[in-house]
């Protein structure tokens, strides 16, 4: 692999990065601005809690637990019907996984989402012992769903952009995140480099010696989605996030995360 990867390196995250950065050129632009590498704060994944068909978290979380991550904290976002957890492993990036409560959607949107094939666990065996894990096979599991119905996606998008996103992109990584010392300085630097950015920085300025988290992100990059009828259309896929942590703050703040979800709104 010739493409620079975030630090610290991990055989699964490195492979996911290569798939992600191929479609998110603003992430590559960030690596160029920081001389080829950066510290990865976290990756984020999205899933569905299906009415009668199981939980996306129940599919995703064991994959990372088998590789040594552990659930640390959970969060709820009632206004958008989301539940999330973050997992941590000493010396490695955090993993933030969210799921949409499909049962909370209007009946027509709920039925449209349920026509998307449900998540199933990866076929490949995986283990904390890297020598015994087929990471290429495991990374290939993090892929888009089969082509969705275009009418279904447009129907769901009217009440849940998150649900429409999962229908289009399935288990693909939603974003990677760089840890930076000064989020405002990097926000300015990226804008000066021609990168479209979220206008706001989430979180108040952290006082010297204080503890906290500040975050912002690039605008989402559009990727062409192929639908079941053979038609194609650009849909907001992924953004690149930057995060400033101070005073040993190690988790997430629900209000800030909630605003970042909207970066993939069409």
Phi and psi in degrees as GROMACS dihedral restraints (atoms count N, CA, C in turn):
[ dihedral_restraints ]
;  ai    aj    ak    al  type     phi  dphi    fc
    3     4     5     6     1   -89.5    20    10
    4     5     6     7     1   -25.3    20    10
    6     7     8     9     1   -65.3    20    10
    7     8     9    10     1   133.1    20    10
    9    10    11    12     1   -59.4    20    10
   10    11    12    13     1   144.0    20    10
   12    13    14    15     1  -119.8    20    10
   13    14    15    16     1   154.8    20    10
   15    16    17    18     1   -64.6    20    10
   16    17    18    19     1   158.4    20    10
   18    19    20    21     1  -102.6    20    10
   19    20    21    22     1   150.1    20    10
   21    22    23    24     1   -74.0    20    10
   22    23    24    25     1   149.5    20    10
   24    25    26    27     1   -72.5    20    10
   25    26    27    28     1   145.3    20    10
   27    28    29    30     1  -147.7    20    10
   28    29    30    31     1   137.1    20    10
   30    31    32    33     1   -59.9    20    10
   31    32    33    34     1   -32.1    20    10
   33    34    35    36     1   -78.7    20    10
   34    35    36    37     1   -49.5    20    10
   36    37    38    39     1   -62.4    20    10
   37    38    39    40     1   -36.3    20    10
   39    40    41    42     1   -60.5    20    10
   40    41    42    43     1   -44.1    20    10
   42    43    44    45     1   -66.8    20    10
   43    44    45    46     1   -39.7    20    10
   45    46    47    48     1   -65.0    20    10
   46    47    48    49     1   -36.5    20    10
   48    49    50    51     1   -60.3    20    10
   49    50    51    52     1   -45.1    20    10
   51    52    53    54     1   -62.1    20    10
   52    53    54    55     1   -39.1    20    10
   54    55    56    57     1   -67.2    20    10
   55    56    57    58     1   -40.2    20    10
   57    58    59    60     1   -68.2    20    10
   58    59    60    61     1   -49.4    20    10
   60    61    62    63     1   -68.9    20    10
   61    62    63    64     1   -22.8    20    10
   63    64    65    66     1   -62.7    20    10
   64    65    66    67     1   -29.1    20    10
   66    67    68    69     1  -104.1    20    10
   67    68    69    70     1    -6.9    20    10
   69    70    71    72     1  -125.6    20    10
   70    71    72    73     1    77.6    20    10
   72    73    74    75     1   -61.4    20    10
   73    74    75    76     1   -23.4    20    10
   75    76    77    78     1   -65.2    20    10
   76    77    78    79     1   -27.1    20    10
   78    79    80    81     1   -68.4    20    10
   79    80    81    82     1   -40.2    20    10
   81    82    83    84     1   -66.1    20    10
   82    83    84    85     1   -36.3    20    10
   84    85    86    87     1   -62.4    20    10
   85    86    87    88     1   -39.4    20    10
   87    88    89    90     1   -61.9    20    10
   88    89    90    91     1   -44.1    20    10
   90    91    92    93     1   -62.7    20    10
   91    92    93    94     1   -34.2    20    10
   93    94    95    96     1   -65.1    20    10
   94    95    96    97     1   -41.3    20    10
   96    97    98    99     1   -68.4    20    10
   97    98    99   100     1   -25.9    20    10
   99   100   101   102     1  -107.8    20    10
  100   101   102   103     1    30.1    20    10
  102   103   104   105     1    63.1    20    10
  103   104   105   106     1    36.3    20    10
  105   106   107   108     1   100.0    20    10
  106   107   108   109     1   -10.9    20    10
  108   109   110   111     1  -155.4    20    10
  109   110   111   112     1   159.8    20    10
  111   112   113   114     1  -155.9    20    10
  112   113   114   115     1   163.3    20    10
  114   115   116   117     1   -84.3    20    10
  115   116   117   118     1   124.2    20    10
  117   118   119   120     1   -84.2    20    10
  118   119   120   121     1   115.9    20    10
  120   121   122   123     1   -75.1    20    10
  121   122   123   124     1   -50.1    20    10
  123   124   125   126     1  -164.6    20    10
  124   125   126   127     1   161.7    20    10
  126   127   128   129     1  -113.1    20    10
  127   128   129   130     1   158.8    20    10
  129   130   131   132     1  -129.6    20    10
  130   131   132   133     1   141.4    20    10
  132   133   134   135     1  -130.4    20    10
  133   134   135   136     1   153.6    20    10
  135   136   137   138     1  -124.1    20    10
  136   137   138   139     1   151.7    20    10
  138   139   140   141     1  -156.6    20    10
  139   140   141   142     1  -178.3    20    10
  141   142   143   144     1  -124.1    20    10
  142   143   144   145     1   135.9    20    10
  144   145   146   147     1   -96.7    20    10
  145   146   147   148     1   103.5    20    10
  147   148   149   150     1   -88.0    20    10
  148   149   150   151     1   135.3    20    10
  150   151   152   153     1   -60.7    20    10
  151   152   153   154     1   105.7    20    10
  153   154   155   156     1    80.5    20    10
  154   155   156   157     1     0.0    20    10
  156   157   158   159     1  -122.4    20    10
  157   158   159   160     1    14.2    20    10
  159   160   161   162     1    95.6    20    10
  160   161   162   163     1   174.7    20    10
  162   163   164   165     1  -106.7    20    10
  163   164   165   166     1   135.2    20    10
  165   166   167   168     1   -63.6    20    10
  166   167   168   169     1   -36.8    20    10
  168   169   170   171     1   -60.5    20    10
  169   170   171   172     1   -37.0    20    10
  171   172   173   174     1   -67.2    20    10
  172   173   174   175     1   -20.5    20    10
  174   175   176   177     1   -88.3    20    10
  175   176   177   178     1   -45.7    20    10
  177   178   179   180     1   -72.9    20    10
  178   179   180   181     1   -47.5    20    10
  180   181   182   183     1   -57.5    20    10
  181   182   183   184     1   -45.1    20    10
  183   184   185   186     1   -61.0    20    10
  184   185   186   187     1   -28.1    20    10
  186   187   188   189     1   -59.8    20    10
  187   188   189   190     1   -47.1    20    10
  189   190   191   192     1   -77.2    20    10
  190   191   192   193     1   -32.5    20    10
  192   193   194   195     1   -62.5    20    10
  193   194   195   196     1   -39.5    20    10
  195   196   197   198     1   -63.4    20    10
  196   197   198   199     1   -24.3    20    10
  198   199   200   201     1   -94.9    20    10
  199   200   201   202     1     6.1    20    10
  201   202   203   204     1   107.1    20    10
  202   203   204   205     1    -6.9    20    10
  204   205   206   207     1   -76.8    20    10
  205   206   207   208     1   155.4    20    10
  207   208   209   210     1  -135.3    20    10
  208   209   210   211     1   141.7    20    10
  210   211   212   213     1   -65.8    20    10
  211   212   213   214     1   131.1    20    10
  213   214   215   216     1  -109.1    20    10
  214   215   216   217     1   -42.1    20    10
  216   217   218   219     1  -155.2    20    10
  217   218   219   220     1   154.5    20    10
  219   220   221   222     1  -126.7    20    10
  220   221   222   223     1   161.2    20    10
  222   223   224   225     1  -141.2    20    10
  223   224   225   226     1   151.3    20    10
  225   226   227   228     1  -125.8    20    10
  226   227   228   229     1   148.5    20    10
  228   229   230   231     1  -132.7    20    10
  229   230   231   232     1    80.5    20    10
  231   232   233   234     1   -59.6    20    10
  232   233   234   235     1   -35.4    20    10
  234   235   236   237     1   -68.4    20    10
  235   236   237   238     1   -22.8    20    10
  237   238   239   240     1  -117.0    20    10
  238   239   240   241     1    10.9    20    10
  240   241   242   243     1    61.7    20    10
  241   242   243   244     1    41.4    20    10
  243   244   245   246     1  -115.3    20    10
  244   245   246   247     1   149.2    20    10
  246   247   248   249     1  -131.1    20    10
  247   248   249   250     1   142.6    20    10
  249   250   251   252     1  -144.7    20    10
  250   251   252   253     1   157.5    20    10
  252   253   254   255     1  -134.0    20    10
  253   254   255   256     1   156.8    20    10
  255   256   257   258     1  -123.6    20    10
  256   257   258   259     1   144.2    20    10
  258   259   260   261     1  -115.9    20    10
  259   260   261   262     1   148.5    20    10
  261   262   263   264     1  -134.9    20    10
  262   263   264   265     1   153.6    20    10
  264   265   266   267     1  -146.4    20    10
  265   266   267   268     1   129.9    20    10
  267   268   269   270     1   -52.6    20    10
  268   269   270   271     1   128.4    20    10
  270   271   272   273     1    83.1    20    10
  271   272   273   274     1     2.1    20    10
  273   274   275   276     1  -128.1    20    10
  274   275   276   277     1   162.5    20    10
  276   277   278   279     1   -63.2    20    10
  277   278   279   280     1   154.7    20    10
  279   280   281   282     1   -73.2    20    10
  280   281   282   283     1   159.3    20    10
  282   283   284   285     1  -125.5    20    10
  283   284   285   286     1   120.8    20    10
  285   286   287   288     1  -109.3    20    10
  286   287   288   289     1   118.9    20    10
  288   289   290   291     1  -123.7    20    10
  289   290   291   292     1   128.2    20    10
  291   292   293   294     1  -121.3    20    10
  292   293   294   295     1   162.4    20    10
  294   295   296   297     1  -144.8    20    10
  295   296   297   298     1   147.2    20    10
  297   298   299   300     1   -94.4    20    10
  298   299   300   301     1   131.3    20    10
  300   301   302   303     1   -78.9    20    10
  301   302   303   304     1    95.8    20    10
  303   304   305   306     1   -61.9    20    10
  304   305   306   307     1   -31.5    20    10
  306   307   308   309     1   -62.1    20    10
  307   308   309   310     1   -21.6    20    10
  309   310   311   312     1   -82.5    20    10
  310   311   312   313     1    -7.3    20    10
  312   313   314   315     1   -81.6    20    10
  313   314   315   316     1   159.0    20    10
  315   316   317   318     1   -56.4    20    10
  316   317   318   319     1   154.3    20    10
  318   319   320   321     1   -56.5    20    10
  319   320   321   322     1   -43.1    20    10
  321   322   323   324     1   -67.1    20    10
  322   323   324   325     1   -39.2    20    10
  324   325   326   327     1   -68.8    20    10
  325   326   327   328     1   -41.6    20    10
  327   328   329   330     1   -57.8    20    10
  328   329   330   331     1   -46.2    20    10
  330   331   332   333     1   -65.6    20    10
  331   332   333   334     1   -34.7    20    10
  333   334   335   336     1   -65.0    20    10
  334   335   336   337     1   -44.1    20    10
  336   337   338   339     1   -62.5    20    10
  337   338   339   340     1   -41.6    20    10
  339   340   341   342     1   -68.7    20    10
  340   341   342   343     1   -13.1    20    10
  342   343   344   345     1   -78.7    20    10
  343   344   345   346     1   -11.6    20    10
  345   346   347   348     1   -77.0    20    10
  346   347   348   349     1   135.7    20    10
  348   349   350   351     1   -56.1    20    10
  349   350   351   352     1   137.6    20    10
  351   352   353   354     1   -70.7    20    10
  352   353   354   355     1   157.6    20    10
  354   355   356   357     1   -69.7    20    10
  355   356   357   358     1   143.0    20    10
  357   358   359   360     1  -129.5    20    10
  358   359   360   361     1   153.8    20    10
  360   361   362   363     1   -63.4    20    10
  361   362   363   364     1   152.4    20    10
  363   364   365   366     1   -64.0    20    10
  364   365   366   367     1   145.9    20    10
  366   367   368   369     1   -73.1    20    10
  367   368   369   370     1   -34.6    20    10
  369   370   371   372     1   -67.3    20    10
  370   371   372   373     1   140.1    20    10
  372   373   374   375     1   -72.8    20    10
  373   374   375   376     1   141.1    20    10
  375   376   377   378     1  -141.2    20    10
  376   377   378   379     1   155.1    20    10
  378   379   380   381     1  -156.2    20    10
  379   380   381   382     1   161.2    20    10
  381   382   383   384     1   -64.4    20    10
  382   383   384   385     1   -20.1    20    10
  384   385   386   387     1   -81.5    20    10
  385   386   387   388     1   101.5    20    10
  387   388   389   390     1   -57.8    20    10
  388   389   390   391     1   -31.6    20    10
  390   391   392   393     1   -64.6    20    10
  391   392   393   394     1   -19.7    20    10
  393   394   395   396     1  -106.1    20    10
  394   395   396   397     1     7.5    20    10
  396   397   398   399     1  -109.7    20    10
  397   398   399   400     1   133.0    20    10
  399   400   401   402     1   -87.3    20    10
  400   401   402   403     1    89.5    20    10
  402   403   404   405     1   -70.7    20    10
  403   404   405   406     1   -26.9    20    10
  405   406   407   408     1   -64.2    20    10
  406   407   408   409     1   -44.7    20    10
  408   409   410   411     1   -66.0    20    10
  409   410   411   412     1   -40.5    20    10
  411   412   413   414     1   -65.7    20    10
  412   413   414   415     1   -43.4    20    10
  414   415   416   417     1   -63.3    20    10
  415   416   417   418     1   -32.5    20    10
  417   418   419   420     1   -68.5    20    10
  418   419   420   421     1   -18.8    20    10
  420   421   422   423     1   -68.2    20    10
  421   422   423   424     1   -27.4    20    10
  423   424   425   426     1   -82.8    20    10
  424   425   426   427     1    76.5    20    10
  426   427   428   429     1  -136.2    20    10
  427   428   429   430     1   173.1    20    10
  429   430   431   432     1   -70.0    20    10
  430   431   432   433     1   155.6    20    10
  432   433   434   435     1   -67.9    20    10
  433   434   435   436     1   165.0    20    10
  435   436   437   438     1   -56.5    20    10
  436   437   438   439     1   156.9    20    10
  438   439   440   441     1   -51.3    20    10
  439   440   441   442     1   124.0    20    10
  441   442   443   444     1   -82.5    20    10
  442   443   444   445     1   166.6    20    10
  444   445   446   447     1   -74.5    20    10
  445   446   447   448     1   128.5    20    10
  447   448   449   450     1   -63.9    20    10
  448   449   450   451     1   -41.9    20    10
  450   451   452   453     1   -63.0    20    10
  451   452   453   454     1   -40.3    20    10
  453   454   455   456     1   -62.5    20    10
  454   455   456   457     1   -43.9    20    10
  456   457   458   459     1   -61.8    20    10
  457   458   459   460     1   -45.4    20    10
  459   460   461   462     1   -65.7    20    10
  460   461   462   463     1   -35.6    20    10
  462   463   464   465     1   -64.9    20    10
  463   464   465   466     1   -47.6    20    10
  465   466   467   468     1   -66.2    20    10
  466   467   468   469     1   -36.7    20    10
  468   469   470   471     1   -60.4    20    10
  469   470   471   472     1   -26.0    20    10
  471   472   473   474     1   -68.8    20    10
  472   473   474   475     1   -23.7    20    10
  474   475   476   477     1  -119.3    20    10
  475   476   477   478     1   -16.2    20    10
  477   478   479   480     1  -154.5    20    10
  478   479   480   481     1    97.4    20    10
  480   481   482   483     1   -62.3    20    10
  481   482   483   484     1   -30.3    20    10
  483   484   485   486     1   -62.7    20    10
  484   485   486   487     1   -47.4    20    10
  486   487   488   489     1   -61.1    20    10
  487   488   489   490     1   -42.4    20    10
  489   490   491   492     1   -63.2    20    10
  490   491   492   493     1   -38.1    20    10
  492   493   494   495     1   -60.0    20    10
  493   494   495   496     1   -48.8    20    10
  495   496   497   498     1   -63.8    20    10
  496   497   498   499     1   -36.9    20    10
  498   499   500   501     1   -61.2    20    10
  499   500   501   502     1   -35.9    20    10
  501   502   503   504     1   -83.9    20    10
  502   503   504   505     1   -37.2    20    10
  504   505   506   507     1  -118.1    20    10
  505   506   507   508     1    -6.6    20    10
  507   508   509   510     1    55.6    20    10
  508   509   510   511     1  -125.3    20    10
  510   511   512   513     1   -92.4    20    10
  511   512   513   514     1    11.2    20    10
  513   514   515   516     1   -64.4    20    10
  514   515   516   517     1   150.8    20    10
  516   517   518   519     1   -62.6    20    10
  517   518   519   520     1   132.9    20    10
  519   520   521   522     1   -81.7    20    10
  520   521   522   523     1   -40.4    20    10
  522   523   524   525     1  -163.9    20    10
  523   524   525   526     1   154.5    20    10
  525   526   527   528     1  -103.6    20    10
  526   527   528   529     1   161.3    20    10
  528   529   530   531     1  -138.9    20    10
  529   530   531   532     1   129.1    20    10
  531   532   533   534     1   -92.3    20    10
  532   533   534   535     1   137.1    20    10
  534   535   536   537     1   -82.6    20    10
  535   536   537   538     1   125.8    20    10
  537   538   539   540     1  -127.3    20    10
  538   539   540   541     1   156.9    20    10
  540   541   542   543     1   -78.6    20    10
  541   542   543   544     1   -29.7    20    10
  543   544   545   546     1  -142.0    20    10
  544   545   546   547     1   100.3    20    10
  546   547   548   549     1   -67.1    20    10
  547   548   549   550     1   -33.4    20    10
  549   550   551   552     1   -66.9    20    10
  550   551   552   553     1   -41.7    20    10
  552   553   554   555     1   -63.5    20    10
  553   554   555   556     1   -40.9    20    10
  555   556   557   558     1   -72.0    20    10
  556   557   558   559     1   -33.5    20    10
  558   559   560   561     1   -59.7    20    10
  559   560   561   562     1   -45.5    20    10
  561   562   563   564     1   -64.8    20    10
  562   563   564   565     1   -43.8    20    10
  564   565   566   567     1   -63.6    20    10
  565   566   567   568     1   -42.2    20    10
  567   568   569   570     1   -66.3    20    10
  568   569   570   571     1   -40.8    20    10
  570   571   572   573     1   -63.5    20    10
  571   572   573   574     1   -40.5    20    10
  573   574   575   576     1   -64.6    20    10
  574   575   576   577     1   -26.6    20    10
  576   577   578   579     1   -84.6    20    10
  577   578   579   580     1     3.8    20    10
  579   580   581   582     1    89.8    20    10
  580   581   582   583     1    12.6    20    10
  582   583   584   585     1   -89.1    20    10
  583   584   585   586     1   126.8    20    10
  585   586   587   588     1   -71.4    20    10
  586   587   588   589     1   128.3    20    10
  588   589   590   591     1  -121.5    20    10
  589   590   591   592     1   154.6    20    10
  591   592   593   594     1   -57.7    20    10
  592   593   594   595     1   130.2    20    10
  594   595   596   597     1   -61.3    20    10
  595   596   597   598     1   -37.5    20    10
  597   598   599   600     1   -95.2    20    10
  598   599   600   601     1   155.0    20    10
  600   601   602   603     1  -106.3    20    10
  601   602   603   604     1   125.4    20    10
  603   604   605   606     1   -80.6    20    10
  604   605   606   607     1   128.2    20    10
  606   607   608   609     1   103.1    20    10
  607   608   609   610     1   143.0    20    10
  609   610   611   612     1   -73.5    20    10
  610   611   612   613     1   160.8    20    10
  612   613   614   615     1   -58.0    20    10
  613   614   615   616     1   134.9    20    10
  615   616   617   618     1   -89.7    20    10
  616   617   618   619     1   120.9    20    10
  618   619   620   621     1   -64.6    20    10
  619   620   621   622     1   151.5    20    10
  621   622   623   624     1   -52.2    20    10
  622   623   624   625     1   130.1    20    10
  624   625   626   627     1    80.3    20    10
  625   626   627   628     1    -0.9    20    10
  627   628   629   630     1   -84.3    20    10
  628   629   630   631     1  -179.1    20    10
  630   631   632   633     1  -128.0    20    10
  631   632   633   634     1   133.6    20    10
  633   634   635   636     1   170.3    20    10
  634   635   636   637     1  -174.4    20    10
  636   637   638   639     1  -139.8    20    10
  637   638   639   640     1   131.5    20    10
  639   640   641   642     1  -126.2    20    10
  640   641   642   643     1   141.6    20    10
  642   643   644   645     1  -142.8    20    10
  643   644   645   646     1   150.2    20    10
  645   646   647   648     1  -154.0    20    10
  646   647   648   649     1  -178.4    20    10
  648   649   650   651     1  -156.6    20    10
  649   650   651   652     1   162.7    20    10
  651   652   653   654     1   -73.4    20    10
  652   653   654   655     1   166.1    20    10
  654   655   656   657     1   -64.5    20    10
  655   656   657   658     1   152.8    20    10
  657   658   659   660     1   -69.4    20    10
  658   659   660   661     1   144.3    20    10
  660   661   662   663     1   -90.6    20    10
  661   662   663   664     1   133.2    20    10
  663   664   665   666     1   -79.7    20    10
  664   665   666   667     1   139.9    20    10
  666   667   668   669     1  -127.2    20    10
  667   668   669   670     1   141.7    20    10
  669   670   671   672     1   -72.1    20    10
  670   671   672   673     1   125.3    20    10
  672   673   674   675     1  -106.4    20    10
  673   674   675   676     1   132.9    20    10
  675   676   677   678     1   -95.6    20    10
  676   677   678   679     1   131.6    20    10
  678   679   680   681     1  -100.3    20    10
  679   680   681   682     1   168.1    20    10
  681   682   683   684     1   -63.5    20    10
  682   683   684   685     1   -22.1    20    10
  684   685   686   687     1   -88.2    20    10
  685   686   687   688     1     5.2    20    10
  687   688   689   690     1    89.7    20    10
  688   689   690   691     1    -8.5    20    10
  690   691   692   693     1   -75.1    20    10
  691   692   693   694     1   160.4    20    10
  693   694   695   696     1  -134.5    20    10
  694   695   696   697     1   147.7    20    10
  696   697   698   699     1  -158.0    20    10
  697   698   699   700     1   145.6    20    10
  699   700   701   702     1   -73.8    20    10
  700   701   702   703     1   137.9    20    10
  702   703   704   705     1  -132.7    20    10
  703   704   705   706     1   145.6    20    10
  705   706   707   708     1   -63.9    20    10
  706   707   708   709     1   120.3    20    10
  708   709   710   711     1  -100.5    20    10
  709   710   711   712     1   -67.2    20    10
  711   712   713   714     1  -145.3    20    10
  712   713   714   715     1   156.3    20    10
  714   715   716   717     1  -125.2    20    10
  715   716   717   718     1   172.3    20    10
  717   718   719   720     1  -116.4    20    10
  718   719   720   721     1   128.4    20    10
  720   721   722   723     1  -105.6    20    10
  721   722   723   724     1   150.7    20    10
  723   724   725   726     1  -124.9    20    10
  724   725   726   727     1   141.1    20    10
  726   727   728   729     1  -137.5    20    10
  727   728   729   730     1   137.1    20    10
  729   730   731   732     1  -112.4    20    10
  730   731   732   733     1   120.6    20    10
  732   733   734   735     1  -114.2    20    10
  733   734   735   736     1   137.4    20    10
  735   736   737   738     1  -133.9    20    10
  736   737   738   739     1   152.5    20    10
  738   739   740   741     1    64.9    20    10
  739   740   741   742     1    25.7    20    10
  741   742   743   744     1    78.5    20    10
  742   743   744   745     1    11.9    20    10
  744   745   746   747     1   -63.8    20    10
  745   746   747   748     1   126.4    20    10
  747   748   749   750     1  -120.3    20    10
  748   749   750   751     1    -5.7    20    10
  750   751   752   753     1  -108.3    20    10
  751   752   753   754     1  -143.4    20    10
  753   754   755   756     1  -134.6    20    10
  754   755   756   757     1   165.0    20    10
  756   757   758   759     1  -118.2    20    10
  757   758   759   760     1   121.3    20    10
  759   760   761   762     1   -56.6    20    10
  760   761   762   763     1   -42.6    20    10
  762   763   764   765     1   -61.7    20    10
  763   764   765   766     1   -40.8    20    10
  765   766   767   768     1   -68.7    20    10
  766   767   768   769     1   -44.4    20    10
  768   769   770   771     1   -60.5    20    10
  769   770   771   772     1   -38.0    20    10
  771   772   773   774     1   -58.4    20    10
  772   773   774   775     1   -42.7    20    10
  774   775   776   777     1   -69.4    20    10
  775   776   777   778     1   -30.5    20    10
  777   778   779   780     1   -73.2    20    10
  778   779   780   781     1   -27.7    20    10
  780   781   782   783     1   -54.3    20    10
  781   782   783   784     1   -34.6    20    10
  783   784   785   786     1   -72.7    20    10
  784   785   786   787     1    -5.1    20    10
  786   787   788   789     1   -63.9    20    10
  787   788   789   790     1   -20.6    20    10
  789   790   791   792     1   -99.5    20    10
  790   791   792   793     1    16.8    20    10
  792   793   794   795     1   -71.4    20    10
  793   794   795   796     1   133.6    20    10
